[in-house]
Amino acid sequence: MEQISFSDIAIVSCGTLSLELNHLKKEGFLDTDHFFFTTPGLHEDVRELERQLIERINKAKEKADKVEKADKVLVVYGGKFCYVNADEPLRTMRTIIEEQGPGVARIEATHCMDMIAGEEERERIAQEVAGGEKVDGTRALPMRTSPDIPEGR
């Protein structure tokens, strides 16, 4: 089996995932030296989230230009639950990433819990640790954002 390498990738992530990403680096899975974290909890302030995200992506690109090995930027951020812009509802995390140009991509996850544990694991945690309460990051939303999105998704 071929060894996967991240040595040519700079990673931009929400600070909420810094422990997990640093653990993956320590274990040898992530072999990049280029991590850029935004402040955790910015889903509550989308303007600041967008500002910091773009700033970190630009820093990662600058680093990538100076370092021969890193020429791509991987954004480790959720989508529809991490960035909801009430002033511009059609502006999404995907839009922001696409605007950053070639070489910048985001993993496909709705929120950080999708990145840490699969649905089955979250259900087990809900039953064993959280007293049956869902562990999926959707509880922070006070209402549905669209009639097309089912409640709790």
LINLINFEN-V36271 format. One record per run of one state. SS is the DSSP state (alpha for helix, beta for strand, coil for the rest). FROM is the first residue (numbers start at 1). LEN is the number of residues. If there is no record, write none. Layout:
SS;FROM;LEN / SS;FROM;LEN
This chain:
coil;1;8 / beta;9;6 / alpha;15;12 / coil;27;8 / beta;35;4 / coil;39;3 / alpha;42;3 / coil;45;1 / alpha;46;21 / coil;67;5 / beta;72;5 / coil;77;16 / alpha;93;7 / coil;100;4 / beta;104;3 / coil;107;5 / alpha;112;5 / coil;117;2 / alpha;119;10 / coil;129;9 / alpha;138;3 / coil;141;13
